[in-house]
Amino acid sequence: MAASCPLPVTQDLPTLRAKLQGLLRFLREALSISNAHTVDFYTESVWEQLIGVPPETVLAVLKKSTEEAEARPSEARPLVEAERASGITDFPKIFCETSQKLLSVEAFALAAKYYSLQNLGVCTPLEQLLVALRGNQTQKTGENVKPDEFMNLKKSHEVQAMSELISSIADYYGIKQVIDLGSGKGYLSSFLSLKYGLKVYGIDSSNTNTHGAQERNRKLKKHWKICHTQSKSDVNGLALKMAKGKKMQGEIQYKANTEEVCNNSPTSQEMMSTSEFLPDFSVSVISNIRKQMENLHVCSHREENLCLANAFSLIDLLPINAIEPTSSSQMPKRKMSEANKERRKTTSKSTESNIYSPLTSFITADSELHDIIKDLEDCLMVGLHTCGDLAPNTLRIFTSKSEIKGVCSVGCCYHLLSEEFEDPHKECTQEKWGFPMCHYLKEERWCCGRNARMSACLALERVAVGRGLPTESLFYRAVLQDIIKDCYGITKCDRHVGKIYSKSSSFLDYVRKSLKKLGLDESKVKKLIMDYYEKYKPRMNELEAFNMLKVVLAPCIETLILLDRLCYLKEQEDIAWSALVKLFDPVKSPRCYAVIALKQQQ
Protein backbone atom coordinates (compact mmCIF):
# COMPACT_ATOMS: atom_id res chain seq x y z
CA MET A 1 0.00 0.00 0.00
CA ALA A 2 1.31 3.43 -0.94
CA ALA A 3 2.28 5.93 1.71
CA SER A 4 -0.65 8.01 2.88
CA CYS A 5 -1.11 11.15 0.83
CA PRO A 6 -4.20 13.39 0.58
CA LEU A 7 -6.18 12.91 -2.60
CA PRO A 8 -6.96 16.03 -4.65
CA VAL A 9 -9.84 18.18 -3.43
CA THR A 10 -12.90 17.85 -5.65
CA GLN A 11 -16.10 19.88 -5.86
CA ASP A 12 -18.85 18.88 -3.49
CA LEU A 13 -22.38 17.81 -4.40
CA PRO A 14 -24.10 21.24 -3.93
CA THR A 15 -21.52 22.88 -6.22
CA LEU A 16 -22.00 20.22 -8.88
CA ARG A 17 -25.78 20.56 -8.68
CA ALA A 18 -25.47 24.32 -9.16
CA LYS A 19 -23.45 23.73 -12.32
CA LEU A 20 -26.02 21.20 -13.49
CA GLN A 21 -28.78 23.79 -13.01
CA GLY A 22 -26.97 26.28 -15.22
CA LEU A 23 -26.31 23.63 -17.86
CA LEU A 24 -29.97 22.61 -17.92
CA ARG A 25 -31.06 26.23 -18.46
CA PHE A 26 -28.92 26.37 -21.59
CA LEU A 27 -29.88 22.92 -22.86
CA ARG A 28 -33.62 23.54 -22.47
CA GLU A 29 -33.26 26.02 -25.31
CA ALA A 30 -30.46 24.38 -27.29
CA LEU A 31 -31.39 20.69 -27.14
CA SER A 32 -33.82 20.97 -30.06
CA ILE A 33 -30.79 21.45 -32.34
CA SER A 34 -29.20 18.21 -31.15
CA ASN A 35 -32.46 16.31 -31.35
CA ALA A 36 -33.07 17.18 -35.01
CA HIS A 37 -32.09 14.22 -37.18
CA THR A 38 -29.93 14.93 -40.23
CA VAL A 39 -31.95 12.44 -42.28
CA ASP A 40 -35.05 14.64 -41.86
CA PHE A 41 -33.23 17.90 -42.48
CA TYR A 42 -35.04 18.77 -45.74
CA THR A 43 -38.25 16.82 -45.23
CA GLU A 44 -38.91 18.55 -41.90
CA SER A 45 -37.56 21.99 -42.94
CA VAL A 46 -35.21 21.90 -39.95
CA TRP A 47 -33.22 25.02 -40.83
CA GLU A 48 -36.31 27.20 -41.20
CA GLN A 49 -37.75 25.92 -37.93
CA LEU A 50 -34.70 26.25 -35.68
CA ILE A 51 -32.20 28.75 -37.11
CA GLY A 52 -32.84 32.46 -37.57
CA VAL A 53 -29.59 33.46 -39.30
CA PRO A 54 -28.04 32.60 -42.68
CA PRO A 55 -25.80 29.51 -42.92
CA GLU A 56 -22.89 31.69 -44.07
CA THR A 57 -23.05 33.59 -40.76
CA VAL A 58 -23.08 30.38 -38.74
CA LEU A 59 -20.07 28.94 -40.56
CA ALA A 60 -18.08 32.18 -40.34
CA VAL A 61 -18.68 32.63 -36.59
CA LEU A 62 -17.91 29.02 -35.73
CA LYS A 63 -14.76 29.08 -37.85
CA LYS A 64 -13.59 32.19 -36.01
CA SER A 65 -14.36 30.57 -32.65
CA THR A 66 -12.36 27.48 -33.62
CA GLU A 67 -9.38 29.55 -34.77
CA GLU A 68 -9.36 31.47 -31.47
CA ALA A 69 -9.40 28.20 -29.55
CA GLU A 70 -6.48 26.83 -31.60
CA ALA A 71 -4.52 30.03 -30.93
CA ARG A 72 -4.54 29.12 -27.20
CA PRO A 73 -4.13 25.33 -27.26
CA SER A 74 -2.26 24.92 -23.98
CA GLU A 75 -4.71 26.88 -21.84
CA ALA A 76 -7.71 25.42 -20.07
CA ARG A 77 -9.57 28.50 -21.34
CA PRO A 78 -12.06 28.97 -18.49
CA LEU A 79 -14.38 31.82 -19.35
CA VAL A 80 -13.72 34.97 -17.33
CA GLU A 81 -16.47 36.85 -15.55
CA ALA A 82 -16.63 39.47 -18.31
CA GLU A 83 -17.34 36.77 -20.87
CA ARG A 84 -19.79 35.10 -18.53
CA ALA A 85 -21.72 38.32 -18.17
CA SER A 86 -21.86 38.92 -21.90
CA GLY A 87 -24.81 36.69 -22.58
CA ILE A 88 -24.50 33.18 -21.15
CA THR A 89 -27.28 33.69 -18.62
CA ASP A 90 -29.21 36.05 -20.87
CA PHE A 91 -30.81 33.36 -23.01
CA PRO A 92 -33.14 35.64 -25.03
CA LYS A 93 -29.96 36.96 -26.66
CA ILE A 94 -29.14 33.46 -27.85
CA PHE A 95 -32.61 32.24 -28.79
CA CYS A 96 -35.75 34.14 -29.76
CA GLU A 97 -38.27 34.20 -26.91
CA THR A 98 -41.24 33.53 -29.16
CA SER A 99 -39.97 31.33 -32.00
CA GLN A 100 -37.10 29.71 -30.05
CA LYS A 101 -34.91 30.14 -33.13
CA LEU A 102 -31.17 30.61 -32.73
CA LEU A 103 -30.34 34.31 -33.12
CA SER A 104 -26.82 34.82 -31.75
CA VAL A 105 -24.27 32.29 -32.93
CA GLU A 106 -21.52 34.09 -30.95
CA ALA A 107 -23.41 33.74 -27.65
CA PHE A 108 -24.34 30.14 -28.51
CA ALA A 109 -20.70 29.20 -29.13
CA LEU A 110 -19.62 30.98 -25.94
CA ALA A 111 -22.21 29.19 -23.82
CA ALA A 112 -21.39 25.82 -25.36
CA LYS A 113 -17.71 26.38 -24.60
CA TYR A 114 -18.42 27.37 -21.02
CA TYR A 115 -20.57 24.32 -20.30
CA SER A 116 -18.03 21.82 -21.62
CA LEU A 117 -16.12 19.72 -19.09
CA GLN A 118 -12.90 21.32 -20.23
CA ASN A 119 -13.99 24.76 -19.03
CA LEU A 120 -16.55 24.07 -16.31
CA GLY A 121 -13.87 23.43 -13.69
CA VAL A 122 -15.14 20.06 -12.49
CA CYS A 123 -12.29 17.80 -13.63
CA THR A 124 -9.29 16.66 -11.60
CA PRO A 125 -5.92 16.77 -13.43
CA LEU A 126 -4.55 13.28 -14.08
CA GLU A 127 -0.99 14.12 -12.98
CA GLN A 128 -2.25 15.56 -9.71
CA LEU A 129 -4.16 12.36 -8.98
CA LEU A 130 -1.21 10.11 -9.87
CA VAL A 131 1.11 12.06 -7.55
CA ALA A 132 -1.38 11.73 -4.68
CA LEU A 133 -1.88 7.99 -5.25
CA ARG A 134 1.84 7.26 -5.35
CA GLY A 135 2.71 9.33 -2.30
CA ASN A 136 6.49 9.40 -1.87
CA GLN A 137 6.97 6.24 -3.92
CA THR A 138 8.70 6.33 -7.28
CA GLN A 139 6.62 5.72 -10.35
CA LYS A 140 5.99 2.04 -11.04
CA THR A 141 7.01 1.38 -14.62
CA GLY A 142 6.17 -2.31 -14.80
CA GLU A 143 7.70 -4.59 -17.42
CA ASN A 144 9.18 -3.04 -20.54
CA VAL A 145 6.70 -3.51 -23.37
CA LYS A 146 5.57 -1.52 -26.39
CA PRO A 147 1.79 -1.91 -26.73
CA ASP A 148 1.78 -0.43 -30.23
CA GLU A 149 3.42 -3.68 -31.36
CA PHE A 150 0.15 -5.55 -30.90
CA MET A 151 -2.57 -2.86 -31.03
CA ASN A 152 -3.29 0.24 -33.07
CA LEU A 153 -2.06 3.68 -32.00
CA LYS A 154 -5.44 4.82 -30.61
CA LYS A 155 -5.86 1.70 -28.47
CA SER A 156 -2.21 1.83 -27.43
CA HIS A 157 -2.65 5.42 -26.23
CA GLU A 158 -5.78 4.50 -24.26
CA VAL A 159 -4.38 1.32 -22.72
CA GLN A 160 -1.10 2.88 -21.58
CA ALA A 161 -2.77 5.87 -19.92
CA MET A 162 -5.53 3.90 -18.25
CA SER A 163 -3.36 1.00 -17.09
CA GLU A 164 -0.90 3.39 -15.42
CA LEU A 165 -3.74 4.93 -13.43
CA ILE A 166 -5.28 1.56 -12.54
CA SER A 167 -1.90 0.24 -11.40
CA SER A 168 -1.44 3.30 -9.18
CA ILE A 169 -4.87 2.81 -7.61
CA ALA A 170 -4.14 -0.88 -7.05
CA ASP A 171 -0.85 0.01 -5.31
CA TYR A 172 -2.67 2.64 -3.27
CA TYR A 173 -4.95 -0.06 -1.85
CA GLY A 174 -2.39 -2.86 -1.90
CA ILE A 175 -4.64 -5.13 -3.96
CA LYS A 176 -3.90 -7.34 -6.97
CA GLN A 177 -7.29 -8.25 -8.47
CA VAL A 178 -8.97 -6.26 -11.25
CA ILE A 179 -12.32 -6.84 -12.96
CA ASP A 180 -12.49 -5.44 -16.48
CA LEU A 181 -16.12 -5.12 -17.60
CA GLY A 182 -16.81 -5.05 -21.33
CA SER A 183 -13.25 -6.25 -21.86
CA GLY A 184 -13.82 -6.88 -25.58
CA LYS A 185 -10.63 -8.09 -27.25
CA GLY A 186 -8.77 -8.02 -23.94
CA TYR A 187 -6.18 -5.35 -24.73
CA LEU A 188 -6.45 -3.55 -21.38
CA SER A 189 -6.77 -6.79 -19.39
CA SER A 190 -3.70 -8.37 -21.01
CA PHE A 191 -1.65 -5.23 -20.53
CA LEU A 192 -2.58 -4.91 -16.84
CA SER A 193 -1.71 -8.55 -16.26
CA LEU A 194 1.56 -8.76 -18.16
CA LYS A 195 3.01 -5.31 -17.54
CA TYR A 196 1.83 -4.62 -14.00
CA GLY A 197 1.46 -8.16 -12.63
CA LEU A 198 -2.23 -7.82 -11.78
CA LYS A 199 -4.72 -10.67 -11.72
CA VAL A 200 -7.39 -9.61 -14.18
CA TYR A 201 -10.81 -11.03 -14.95
CA GLY A 202 -12.05 -9.70 -18.27
CA ILE A 203 -15.83 -10.07 -18.61
CA ASP A 204 -17.56 -9.59 -21.94
CA SER A 205 -21.05 -10.52 -23.13
CA SER A 206 -19.74 -11.82 -26.47
CA ASN A 207 -18.39 -15.35 -26.75
CA THR A 208 -16.60 -14.30 -29.92
CA ASN A 209 -14.75 -11.56 -28.04
CA THR A 210 -13.87 -13.92 -25.20
CA HIS A 211 -12.42 -16.59 -27.52
CA GLY A 212 -10.59 -13.92 -29.50
CA ALA A 213 -9.16 -12.46 -26.30
CA GLN A 214 -7.92 -15.89 -25.19
CA GLU A 215 -6.13 -16.48 -28.48
CA ARG A 216 -4.69 -12.96 -28.52
CA ASN A 217 -3.48 -13.33 -24.94
CA ARG A 218 -1.81 -16.65 -25.81
CA LYS A 219 0.14 -15.00 -28.62
CA LEU A 220 0.96 -12.05 -26.41
CA LYS A 221 2.39 -14.32 -23.70
CA LYS A 222 4.59 -15.96 -26.32
CA HIS A 223 5.79 -12.55 -27.43
CA TRP A 224 6.35 -11.65 -23.77
CA LYS A 225 8.46 -14.78 -23.14
CA ILE A 226 10.68 -13.97 -26.11
CA CYS A 227 11.17 -10.46 -24.75
CA HIS A 228 12.15 -11.87 -21.34
CA THR A 229 14.60 -14.33 -22.93
CA GLN A 230 16.15 -11.52 -24.94
CA SER A 231 16.33 -9.35 -21.82
CA LYS A 232 18.14 -12.14 -19.95
CA SER A 233 20.65 -12.52 -22.78
CA ASP A 234 21.19 -8.77 -22.80
CA VAL A 235 21.85 -8.81 -19.03
CA ASN A 236 24.35 -11.68 -19.27
CA GLY A 237 26.09 -10.04 -22.19
CA LEU A 238 26.27 -6.75 -20.36
CA ALA A 239 27.69 -8.46 -17.27
CA LEU A 240 30.50 -10.13 -19.23
CA LYS A 241 31.32 -6.90 -21.05
CA MET A 242 31.51 -5.08 -17.72
CA ALA A 243 33.73 -7.79 -16.27
CA LYS A 244 36.09 -7.71 -19.27
CA GLY A 245 36.14 -3.94 -19.12
CA LYS A 246 37.08 -3.98 -15.45
CA LYS A 247 39.83 -6.57 -16.09
CA MET A 248 41.28 -4.52 -18.93
CA GLN A 249 41.23 -1.40 -16.78
CA GLY A 250 43.05 -3.34 -14.04
CA GLU A 251 45.76 -4.53 -16.42
CA ILE A 252 46.31 -1.00 -17.66
CA GLN A 253 46.56 0.21 -14.08
CA TYR A 254 49.04 -2.55 -13.26
CA LYS A 255 51.24 -1.58 -16.21
CA ALA A 256 51.15 2.06 -15.12
CA ASN A 257 52.04 1.12 -11.54
CA THR A 258 54.96 -1.03 -12.71
CA GLU A 259 56.32 1.76 -14.84
CA GLU A 260 55.90 4.18 -11.94
CA VAL A 261 57.92 1.88 -9.63
CA CYS A 262 60.64 1.44 -12.22
CA ASN A 263 60.86 5.15 -12.91
CA ASN A 264 61.19 5.91 -9.21
CA SER A 265 64.14 3.47 -8.68
CA PRO A 266 67.67 4.96 -8.33
CA THR A 267 68.87 3.47 -11.65
CA SER A 268 65.78 4.31 -13.70
CA GLN A 269 67.45 7.17 -15.55
CA GLU A 270 70.48 5.11 -16.64
CA MET A 271 70.75 2.89 -19.70
CA MET A 272 71.73 -0.62 -18.53
CA SER A 273 71.49 -4.26 -19.45
CA THR A 274 69.11 -6.69 -17.84
CA SER A 275 71.89 -8.27 -15.88
CA GLU A 276 72.79 -4.85 -14.52
CA PHE A 277 69.17 -3.89 -13.85
CA LEU A 278 67.90 -6.84 -11.80
CA PRO A 279 70.62 -6.87 -9.11
CA ASP A 280 69.85 -3.21 -8.37
CA PHE A 281 66.25 -3.99 -7.45
CA SER A 282 65.87 -3.72 -3.73
CA VAL A 283 63.88 -6.31 -1.79
CA SER A 284 61.34 -3.65 -0.85
CA VAL A 285 60.74 -2.66 -4.51
CA ILE A 286 60.15 -6.28 -5.60
CA SER A 287 57.84 -6.84 -2.63
CA ASN A 288 55.87 -3.72 -3.54
CA ILE A 289 55.37 -4.91 -7.12
CA ARG A 290 54.23 -8.35 -5.98
CA LYS A 291 51.69 -6.82 -3.60
CA GLN A 292 50.29 -4.63 -6.37
CA MET A 293 49.99 -7.63 -8.68
CA GLU A 294 48.15 -9.65 -6.01
CA ASN A 295 45.80 -6.74 -5.25
CA LEU A 296 45.20 -6.25 -8.96
CA HIS A 297 44.09 -9.85 -9.58
CA VAL A 298 42.03 -10.03 -6.38
CA CYS A 299 40.32 -6.79 -7.27
CA SER A 300 39.73 -7.90 -10.84
CA HIS A 301 38.16 -11.22 -9.78
CA ARG A 302 36.11 -9.52 -7.09
CA GLU A 303 34.72 -6.98 -9.56
CA GLU A 304 34.00 -9.68 -12.13
CA ASN A 305 32.17 -11.82 -9.59
CA LEU A 306 30.29 -8.79 -8.28
CA CYS A 307 29.27 -7.87 -11.80
CA LEU A 308 28.01 -11.37 -12.48
CA ALA A 309 26.21 -11.44 -9.15
CA ASN A 310 24.45 -8.23 -10.07
CA ALA A 311 23.47 -9.73 -13.41
CA PHE A 312 22.00 -12.78 -11.71
CA SER A 313 20.18 -10.65 -9.18
CA LEU A 314 18.43 -8.95 -12.12
CA ILE A 315 17.47 -12.32 -13.53
CA ASP A 316 16.23 -13.38 -10.11
CA LEU A 317 13.70 -10.54 -10.25
CA LEU A 318 11.97 -12.39 -13.06
CA PRO A 319 9.74 -15.33 -12.12
CA ILE A 320 11.19 -18.73 -13.01
CA ASN A 321 8.45 -19.47 -15.53
CA ALA A 322 8.78 -16.06 -17.20
CA ILE A 323 11.98 -16.91 -19.06
CA GLU A 324 13.26 -19.76 -21.14
CA PRO A 325 15.28 -22.30 -19.08
CA THR A 326 19.00 -22.30 -19.74
CA SER A 327 21.16 -25.44 -19.50
CA SER A 328 23.75 -25.67 -16.71
CA SER A 329 26.54 -25.74 -19.28
CA GLN A 330 25.50 -22.30 -20.51
CA MET A 331 25.18 -20.82 -17.02
CA PRO A 332 28.28 -20.02 -14.94
CA LYS A 333 28.35 -22.06 -11.74
CA ARG A 334 27.30 -20.16 -8.66
CA LYS A 335 25.66 -20.71 -5.35
CA MET A 336 22.17 -19.28 -5.09
CA SER A 337 21.67 -17.70 -1.70
CA GLU A 338 18.85 -19.01 0.44
CA ALA A 339 17.27 -15.54 0.33
CA ASN A 340 17.35 -15.58 -3.48
CA LYS A 341 15.87 -19.07 -3.57
CA GLU A 342 13.08 -18.07 -1.24
CA ARG A 343 12.39 -14.85 -3.14
CA ARG A 344 12.26 -16.66 -6.48
CA LYS A 345 9.84 -19.21 -5.03
CA THR A 346 7.66 -16.38 -3.74
CA THR A 347 7.89 -14.56 -7.06
CA SER A 348 7.00 -17.71 -8.97
CA LYS A 349 4.00 -18.33 -6.71
CA SER A 350 2.88 -14.73 -7.02
CA THR A 351 3.01 -14.89 -10.81
CA GLU A 352 0.51 -17.71 -10.74
CA SER A 353 -2.02 -15.03 -9.78
CA ASN A 354 -0.72 -12.56 -12.38
CA ILE A 355 -2.96 -13.90 -15.09
CA TYR A 356 -5.71 -12.69 -17.36
CA SER A 357 -8.87 -14.78 -17.41
CA PRO A 358 -11.44 -13.91 -20.13
CA LEU A 359 -15.01 -14.76 -19.11
CA THR A 360 -18.34 -14.52 -20.93
CA SER A 361 -21.28 -13.06 -19.05
CA PHE A 362 -23.94 -10.41 -19.63
CA ILE A 363 -23.52 -7.87 -16.85
CA THR A 364 -26.40 -5.90 -15.35
CA ALA A 365 -26.66 -3.75 -12.23
CA ASP A 366 -27.93 -6.83 -10.35
CA SER A 367 -25.25 -9.28 -11.51
CA GLU A 368 -23.82 -11.38 -8.68
CA LEU A 369 -20.05 -11.32 -9.10
CA HIS A 370 -19.48 -14.29 -6.76
CA ASP A 371 -21.34 -16.48 -9.27
CA ILE A 372 -18.99 -15.36 -12.04
CA ILE A 373 -15.68 -15.08 -10.16
CA LYS A 374 -15.24 -17.82 -7.58
CA ASP A 375 -12.16 -16.31 -5.91
CA LEU A 376 -13.51 -12.75 -5.68
CA GLU A 377 -11.46 -10.65 -3.27
CA ASP A 378 -10.74 -6.98 -2.67
CA CYS A 379 -10.45 -5.59 -6.18
CA LEU A 380 -10.86 -2.72 -8.61
CA MET A 381 -13.56 -2.53 -11.27
CA VAL A 382 -12.63 -0.91 -14.57
CA GLY A 383 -14.10 -0.40 -18.01
CA LEU A 384 -12.55 1.09 -21.14
CA HIS A 385 -15.24 2.45 -23.47
CA THR A 386 -18.07 0.43 -21.99
CA CYS A 387 -21.14 0.72 -24.22
CA GLY A 388 -24.48 2.21 -23.24
CA ASP A 389 -25.89 1.06 -19.89
CA LEU A 390 -22.80 -0.95 -18.97
CA ALA A 391 -21.02 2.23 -17.84
CA PRO A 392 -23.71 3.32 -15.32
CA ASN A 393 -24.20 -0.31 -14.25
CA THR A 394 -20.46 -0.51 -13.53
CA LEU A 395 -20.91 2.34 -11.05
CA ARG A 396 -23.96 0.69 -9.48
CA ILE A 397 -22.10 -2.61 -8.99
CA PHE A 398 -19.19 -0.70 -7.46
CA THR A 399 -21.43 1.00 -4.90
CA SER A 400 -23.20 -2.25 -3.96
CA LYS A 401 -20.23 -4.62 -3.53
CA SER A 402 -17.96 -4.22 -0.52
CA GLU A 403 -15.11 -6.12 -2.24
CA ILE A 404 -14.80 -3.46 -4.94
CA LYS A 405 -12.58 -0.74 -3.50
CA GLY A 406 -12.28 1.47 -6.53
CA VAL A 407 -13.76 2.07 -9.98
CA CYS A 408 -12.36 3.63 -13.16
CA SER A 409 -14.94 3.81 -15.94
CA VAL A 410 -14.70 5.39 -19.40
CA GLY A 411 -18.06 5.14 -21.14
CA CYS A 412 -19.05 5.46 -24.79
CA CYS A 413 -22.02 4.91 -27.12
CA TYR A 414 -24.28 7.37 -25.31
CA HIS A 415 -27.01 6.74 -27.89
CA LEU A 416 -27.39 3.21 -26.48
CA LEU A 417 -28.24 4.46 -22.99
CA SER A 418 -31.73 3.68 -21.71
CA GLU A 419 -33.55 6.84 -20.59
CA GLU A 420 -36.16 6.66 -17.87
CA PHE A 421 -38.20 9.65 -19.05
CA GLU A 422 -37.78 9.31 -22.82
CA ASP A 423 -41.20 7.74 -23.31
CA PRO A 424 -43.26 8.34 -20.15
CA HIS A 425 -46.43 6.82 -21.68
CA LYS A 426 -44.78 3.52 -22.49
CA GLU A 427 -45.25 0.78 -19.92
CA CYS A 428 -41.94 -0.68 -18.79
CA THR A 429 -40.86 -2.93 -15.95
CA GLN A 430 -37.25 -1.71 -16.04
CA GLU A 431 -36.17 -0.33 -12.66
CA LYS A 432 -32.58 0.78 -13.27
CA TRP A 433 -31.90 3.06 -16.19
CA GLY A 434 -28.78 4.29 -17.87
CA PHE A 435 -29.88 7.92 -17.52
CA PRO A 436 -30.47 9.75 -15.29
CA MET A 437 -28.74 8.34 -12.23
CA CYS A 438 -28.59 11.21 -9.72
CA HIS A 439 -31.50 12.45 -7.58
CA TYR A 440 -31.52 15.96 -9.01
CA LEU A 441 -32.03 14.94 -12.65
CA LYS A 442 -34.57 12.32 -11.59
CA GLU A 443 -36.53 15.01 -9.78
CA GLU A 444 -36.33 17.15 -12.91
CA ARG A 445 -37.50 14.13 -14.97
CA TRP A 446 -34.85 15.17 -17.44
CA CYS A 447 -34.64 13.54 -20.84
CA CYS A 448 -32.05 14.11 -23.55
CA GLY A 449 -33.51 12.04 -26.37
CA ARG A 450 -31.76 9.51 -28.60
CA ASN A 451 -30.71 11.96 -31.30
CA ALA A 452 -29.16 14.28 -28.71
CA ARG A 453 -27.31 11.37 -27.12
CA MET A 454 -26.14 10.35 -30.57
CA SER A 455 -24.81 13.84 -31.23
CA ALA A 456 -22.97 13.74 -27.87
CA CYS A 457 -20.66 11.21 -29.54
CA LEU A 458 -19.50 13.79 -32.12
CA ALA A 459 -15.84 14.76 -31.78
CA LEU A 460 -15.41 18.54 -31.60
CA GLU A 461 -11.63 18.32 -31.17
CA ARG A 462 -11.24 16.18 -34.29
CA VAL A 463 -13.35 18.57 -36.34
CA ALA A 464 -11.30 21.48 -34.98
CA VAL A 465 -8.06 19.98 -36.29
CA GLY A 466 -9.42 19.46 -39.77
CA ARG A 467 -11.08 16.05 -39.57
CA GLY A 468 -14.37 17.46 -40.83
CA LEU A 469 -17.80 15.90 -40.98
CA PRO A 470 -18.78 13.77 -44.00
CA THR A 471 -21.04 16.52 -45.33
CA GLU A 472 -21.61 15.05 -48.78
CA SER A 473 -22.71 11.64 -47.51
CA LEU A 474 -25.08 13.31 -45.04
CA PHE A 475 -26.41 15.49 -47.86
CA TYR A 476 -27.02 12.44 -50.06
CA ARG A 477 -28.97 10.75 -47.29
CA ALA A 478 -31.12 13.82 -46.54
CA VAL A 479 -32.05 14.28 -50.20
CA LEU A 480 -32.80 10.55 -50.52
CA GLN A 481 -35.23 10.87 -47.63
CA ASP A 482 -37.11 13.63 -49.44
CA ILE A 483 -37.35 11.42 -52.54
CA ILE A 484 -38.70 8.52 -50.47
CA LYS A 485 -41.27 10.76 -48.78
CA ASP A 486 -42.50 12.46 -51.95
CA CYS A 487 -42.47 9.52 -54.33
CA TYR A 488 -43.29 6.58 -52.07
CA GLY A 489 -45.25 8.26 -49.29
CA ILE A 490 -42.95 6.79 -46.63
CA THR A 491 -42.08 9.02 -43.67
CA LYS A 492 -40.64 6.36 -41.37
CA CYS A 493 -38.75 3.29 -42.45
CA ASP A 494 -37.54 0.44 -40.26
CA ARG A 495 -34.80 -0.53 -42.69
CA HIS A 496 -31.48 1.32 -42.80
CA VAL A 497 -29.57 2.36 -45.89
CA GLY A 498 -26.21 1.62 -44.26
CA LYS A 499 -22.79 2.45 -45.69
CA ILE A 500 -23.75 2.71 -49.33
CA TYR A 501 -22.11 6.10 -49.90
CA SER A 502 -18.58 4.67 -49.88
CA LYS A 503 -19.61 2.14 -52.53
CA SER A 504 -21.28 4.67 -54.82
CA SER A 505 -19.73 6.53 -57.75
CA SER A 506 -22.28 9.38 -57.82
CA PHE A 507 -25.52 10.63 -56.31
CA LEU A 508 -27.50 8.77 -58.98
CA ASP A 509 -25.66 5.54 -58.18
CA TYR A 510 -26.21 6.14 -54.45
CA VAL A 511 -29.98 6.54 -54.84
CA ARG A 512 -30.32 3.47 -57.05
CA LYS A 513 -28.40 1.25 -54.65
CA SER A 514 -30.30 2.63 -51.65
CA LEU A 515 -33.71 2.06 -53.23
CA LYS A 516 -32.74 -1.48 -54.11
CA LYS A 517 -31.66 -2.17 -50.54
CA LEU A 518 -34.90 -0.71 -49.21
CA GLY A 519 -36.92 -2.82 -51.64
CA LEU A 520 -38.40 0.16 -53.50
CA ASP A 521 -39.13 0.30 -57.23
CA GLU A 522 -36.54 2.51 -58.92
CA SER A 523 -38.64 3.04 -62.06
CA LYS A 524 -40.93 5.43 -60.18
CA VAL A 525 -38.17 8.01 -59.72
CA LYS A 526 -35.62 7.16 -62.41
CA LYS A 527 -36.11 10.46 -64.28
CA LEU A 528 -36.51 12.58 -61.14
CA ILE A 529 -33.41 11.68 -59.15
CA MET A 530 -31.12 14.38 -60.51
CA ASP A 531 -33.89 16.99 -60.28
CA TYR A 532 -33.91 16.49 -56.50
CA TYR A 533 -30.14 16.77 -56.44
CA GLU A 534 -30.18 20.07 -58.33
CA LYS A 535 -32.98 21.39 -56.10
CA TYR A 536 -31.06 20.92 -52.85
CA LYS A 537 -27.47 21.37 -53.98
CA PRO A 538 -27.55 25.18 -53.36
CA ARG A 539 -28.76 24.47 -49.80
CA MET A 540 -26.00 22.05 -48.94
CA ASN A 541 -24.31 24.75 -46.81
CA GLU A 542 -27.38 24.79 -44.53
CA LEU A 543 -26.77 21.16 -43.69
CA GLU A 544 -23.07 21.79 -43.16
CA ALA A 545 -23.74 24.77 -40.86
CA PHE A 546 -26.39 22.88 -38.90
CA ASN A 547 -24.13 19.91 -38.31
CA MET A 548 -21.39 22.24 -37.08
CA LEU A 549 -23.85 23.62 -34.50
CA LYS A 550 -24.50 20.06 -33.35
CA VAL A 551 -20.76 19.42 -33.08
CA VAL A 552 -20.25 22.56 -30.97
CA LEU A 553 -23.12 21.52 -28.69
CA ALA A 554 -21.97 17.90 -28.33
CA PRO A 555 -19.58 18.46 -25.36
CA CYS A 556 -22.43 20.01 -23.34
CA ILE A 557 -24.54 16.86 -23.64
CA GLU A 558 -21.57 14.72 -22.70
CA THR A 559 -21.02 17.02 -19.71
CA LEU A 560 -24.62 16.43 -18.61
CA ILE A 561 -24.27 12.64 -18.83
CA LEU A 562 -20.95 12.52 -16.96
CA LEU A 563 -21.99 15.05 -14.29
CA ASP A 564 -25.06 12.88 -13.69
CA ARG A 565 -22.77 9.92 -12.96
CA LEU A 566 -20.45 11.95 -10.75
CA CYS A 567 -23.37 13.36 -8.73
CA TYR A 568 -24.69 9.82 -8.27
CA LEU A 569 -21.36 8.80 -6.73
CA LYS A 570 -21.29 11.90 -4.53
CA GLU A 571 -24.71 10.89 -3.18
CA GLN A 572 -23.38 7.55 -1.87
CA GLU A 573 -22.33 7.50 1.78
CA ASP A 574 -19.50 4.95 1.67
CA ILE A 575 -17.50 6.58 -1.13
CA ALA A 576 -14.51 8.54 0.15
CA TRP A 577 -13.47 10.22 -3.10
CA SER A 578 -14.86 10.63 -6.62
CA ALA A 579 -13.95 12.74 -9.64
CA LEU A 580 -13.91 13.16 -13.40
CA VAL A 581 -10.45 12.85 -14.94
CA LYS A 582 -9.37 13.53 -18.51
CA LEU A 583 -7.36 10.41 -19.37
CA PHE A 584 -6.78 10.63 -23.12
CA ASP A 585 -5.94 13.05 -25.87
CA PRO A 586 -9.42 13.87 -27.28
CA VAL A 587 -8.08 14.01 -30.85
CA LYS A 588 -6.77 10.44 -30.55
CA SER A 589 -9.67 9.23 -28.40
CA PRO A 590 -12.75 11.52 -28.26
CA ARG A 591 -14.39 9.70 -25.33
CA CYS A 592 -11.55 10.71 -23.06
CA TYR A 593 -13.10 11.27 -19.60
CA ALA A 594 -12.98 8.70 -16.80
CA VAL A 595 -15.35 8.53 -13.85
CA ILE A 596 -13.23 7.50 -10.86
CA ALA A 597 -14.32 6.69 -7.32
CA LEU A 598 -12.55 5.21 -4.30
CA LYS A 599 -13.87 3.78 -1.06
CA GLN A 600 -12.36 4.42 2.34
CA GLN A 601 -9.02 2.69 2.92
CA GLN A 602 -9.14 0.07 5.67
Beta strands, then each sheet from edge to edge (+ up, - down):
strand 1: 177-181
strand 2: 199-204
strand 3: 356-360
strand 4: 379-387
strand 5: 404-412
strand 6: 575-582
strand 7: 593-599
sheet 1: 3+ 2+ 1+ 4+ 5+ 7- 6+
end
